[in-house]
Amino acid sequence: MDAVGFVGLGNMGSVLASNLVASGYEVVTYDVAGDGRNPAGARFAGSVEEVARRAATVVCSLPDGSVSQQVAGALVGTADRNTTHVVDTSTIGVAAAREIDGLLAGAGLGYVDAPVSGGVAGARARTLNVMYAGSEESCRAVEAVLAGLSDRRRRVGERPGMAQALKLANNFLSATALAATSEAVAFGVSVGLDLATMVDVLDASSGQSAATSDKFPNHVVTGRYAAGFANTLMAKDLSLYLGAVESQHAPSILGPATAEVWERFAADDPGADFTRIYPFVEGS
């Protein structure tokens, strides 16, 4: 097996890199914050350029499009690189994915846009949904690496940016359901209903969503608030969604209202776990 590079060892990236190690890959990692989250069995490199010299495929898990572009630029700028393909699991938006694809293609590198959904728990359980888009050649070349990340994968388009569009639509739905469920549950609690009972009944009724099946029972009812995804990232994703919707002249009715709630939550408590939107909404 060729070595696989991994850049970005945050909450999600460190687990995905560990999955690659468990799948039998030699994994070479880098994170600007250092090796504190480097998974057992992976070799930490001193720079993105070192990763490029040692790995044929480089997987990225980064916070936003600007950082993904910086990493792509470093890969392109490594003259003696071994890298031929890049897989980006970050949520960076349609425009950024297209720009990175152009940058990499100009240097002869294949690019697969592959954002993920399912949270850190899903990454650990290998139930994370990897939605990916790219040319037939690029997708075929990285197929085994994608299989190393998760057991659930779906090619959704032939051009980078298409998977980003689907991920943004998904996160808009997730954000809307979690905010709306928070408001509904806060109302019920205000008239004396038990929070846990409400969640149980809603999850067995037409109000069911990932908020009632996962986020509320596992994080709100328990008081854990540890889903591993920050409110600032959700606000960023919604901003990307609105921008992409506007560029496509697509319908935008609920999007602005949902984004405004998450922007206020992120401003009120920056970096908080996104499941803490319930106490934010309850106290509003």
Secondary structure, 3 states (H helix, E strand, C coil): CCCEEEECCCHHHHHHHHHHHHCCCCEEEECCCCCCCCCCCCEECCCHHHHHHHCCEEEECCCCHHHHHHHHHHHHCCCCCCCCEEEECCCCCHHHHHHHHHHHHHCCCEEEECCEECHHHHHHHCCCEEEEECCHHHHHHCHHHHHHHCCEEEEEECCCCHHHHHHHHHHHHHHHHHHHHHHHHHHHHHCCCCHHHHHHHHHCCCCCCHHHHHHHHHHHCCCCCCCCCEHHHHHHHHHHHHHHHHHHCCCCCCHHHHHHHHHHHHHHCCCCEHHHHHHHHHCC
